[in-house]
């Protein structure tokens, strides 16, 4: 999550303040250099990678970012998840793809406010990164956007009274950011408001239950939900 956040922030700063605002070079640690190379760090900085790597214990889902949902992104993600390196059970892989596809759509519908965007390149933009730890048989995917956050968009869609009702809070008590994320999951599950998409969270939540192990963590503003 931290690495995906770092890549997005570096790209954002270079767009707003110019390419020379954030620059970089190669680290002294070969291990760190490999992580930065394969995660897309040097690509964002416009620095040529000085090494190529053979397949190792950690294999990366190719970093990607865009401002819209393209069929090519979905097809590429299917190849990443069903290719030679990452051979997932097909129904599980397709559910992952569906959840991420919905997350991409949610970004364009809910995440950004035009008045807060300092460059058009950011409007509707999302980032996706991930890796497979072969030795531990663990797949990790991280999806990120620079939008206003779940707590703010949730109030616009449901209203604070309905959100308080999820936790039986008194009218004078406002939920914190972590509770707002939990409310988004709960309200999405009950389908109280058909116009609120929110299926991405539900697809990911159900996926964890289907697999039987693993975890889903959502960060927004000052809160986290696990």
LINRA-V335760 format. One record per backbone hydrogen bond with DSSP energy under -0.5 kcal/mol. CO is the residue of the C=O (numbers start at 0). NH is the residue of the N-H. E is the energy in kcal/mol with one decimal. If there is no record, write none. Layout:
co=CO nh=NH e=E
co=CO nh=NH e=E
//
This chain:
co=0 nh=4 e=-2.4
co=1 nh=5 e=-2.4
co=2 nh=6 e=-2.5
co=3 nh=7 e=-2.2
co=4 nh=8 e=-2.4
co=5 nh=9 e=-2.4
co=6 nh=10 e=-2.1
co=7 nh=11 e=-2.4
co=8 nh=12 e=-2.6
co=9 nh=13 e=-2.2
co=10 nh=14 e=-1.8
co=11 nh=15 e=-2.2
co=12 nh=16 e=-3.0
co=13 nh=17 e=-1.1
co=17 nh=20 e=-1.8
co=18 nh=21 e=-0.6
co=27 nh=29 e=-0.6
co=28 nh=32 e=-2.3
co=29 nh=33 e=-2.0
co=30 nh=34 e=-1.8
co=31 nh=35 e=-2.6
co=32 nh=36 e=-2.5
co=33 nh=37 e=-2.7
co=34 nh=38 e=-1.7
co=35 nh=39 e=-0.8
co=35 nh=40 e=-1.6
co=35 nh=41 e=-0.9
co=36 nh=39 e=-0.6
co=39 nh=43 e=-2.0
co=40 nh=44 e=-1.6
co=41 nh=45 e=-0.9
co=41 nh=46 e=-2.5
co=42 nh=45 e=-0.7
co=56 nh=58 e=-0.6
co=56 nh=133 e=-3.3
co=58 nh=131 e=-3.5
co=60 nh=129 e=-0.7
co=63 nh=127 e=-2.5
co=65 nh=125 e=-2.4
co=67 nh=69 e=-0.7
co=69 nh=72 e=-0.7
co=69 nh=73 e=-1.5
co=70 nh=74 e=-2.5
co=71 nh=75 e=-2.3
co=72 nh=76 e=-2.3
co=73 nh=77 e=-2.3
co=74 nh=78 e=-2.0
co=75 nh=79 e=-2.4
co=76 nh=80 e=-2.4
co=77 nh=81 e=-2.0
co=78 nh=82 e=-1.3
co=80 nh=87 e=-1.6
co=84 nh=86 e=-0.6
co=85 nh=87 e=-1.1
co=88 nh=91 e=-1.0
co=88 nh=92 e=-2.3
co=89 nh=93 e=-2.6
co=90 nh=94 e=-1.5
co=91 nh=95 e=-2.1
co=92 nh=96 e=-2.3
co=93 nh=97 e=-2.3
co=94 nh=98 e=-2.3
co=95 nh=99 e=-2.4
co=96 nh=100 e=-2.6
co=97 nh=101 e=-2.2
co=98 nh=102 e=-1.9
co=99 nh=103 e=-2.4
co=100 nh=104 e=-1.9
co=101 nh=105 e=-2.5
co=102 nh=106 e=-1.6
co=103 nh=107 e=-1.2
co=104 nh=108 e=-1.4
co=105 nh=109 e=-2.7
co=105 nh=110 e=-0.8
co=106 nh=110 e=-1.0
co=106 nh=111 e=-0.8
co=110 nh=147 e=-3.1
co=112 nh=115 e=-1.7
co=113 nh=116 e=-1.5
co=118 nh=121 e=-2.1
co=118 nh=122 e=-0.5
co=119 nh=122 e=-0.7
co=121 nh=124 e=-2.5
co=124 nh=145 e=-0.6
co=125 nh=65 e=-1.3
co=126 nh=143 e=-2.4
co=127 nh=63 e=-1.9
co=128 nh=141 e=-3.2
co=129 nh=60 e=-1.7
co=130 nh=139 e=-2.8
co=131 nh=58 e=-2.6
co=131 nh=133 e=-0.9
co=132 nh=136 e=-1.2
co=132 nh=137 e=-1.8
co=137 nh=132 e=-3.0
co=139 nh=130 e=-2.3
co=141 nh=128 e=-2.3
co=143 nh=126 e=-2.5
co=148 nh=152 e=-2.0
co=149 nh=153 e=-2.8
co=150 nh=154 e=-1.1
co=151 nh=155 e=-1.2
co=152 nh=156 e=-1.4
co=153 nh=157 e=-2.8
co=153 nh=158 e=-0.6
co=154 nh=158 e=-1.3
co=158 nh=162 e=-1.5
co=159 nh=163 e=-2.9
co=160 nh=164 e=-1.5
co=161 nh=165 e=-0.8
co=162 nh=165 e=-0.9
co=162 nh=166 e=-0.7
co=163 nh=166 e=-1.0
co=163 nh=167 e=-0.7
co=163 nh=168 e=-2.0
co=169 nh=172 e=-2.1
co=171 nh=173 e=-0.5
co=175 nh=179 e=-2.0
co=176 nh=180 e=-1.8
co=177 nh=181 e=-2.0
co=178 nh=182 e=-2.6
co=179 nh=183 e=-1.9
co=180 nh=184 e=-1.8
co=181 nh=185 e=-2.5
co=182 nh=186 e=-3.3
co=183 nh=187 e=-1.8
co=184 nh=188 e=-1.7
co=185 nh=189 e=-1.8
co=186 nh=190 e=-1.2
co=186 nh=191 e=-1.1
co=191 nh=193 e=-0.6
co=192 nh=195 e=-1.4
co=194 nh=196 e=-0.7
co=197 nh=201 e=-1.3
co=198 nh=202 e=-3.2
co=199 nh=203 e=-2.1
co=200 nh=204 e=-2.5
co=201 nh=205 e=-2.9
co=202 nh=206 e=-1.9
co=203 nh=207 e=-1.8
co=204 nh=208 e=-1.4
co=205 nh=209 e=-2.4
co=206 nh=210 e=-2.7
co=207 nh=211 e=-1.9
co=217 nh=224 e=-2.3
co=219 nh=222 e=-2.4
co=222 nh=219 e=-2.5
co=224 nh=217 e=-2.9
//
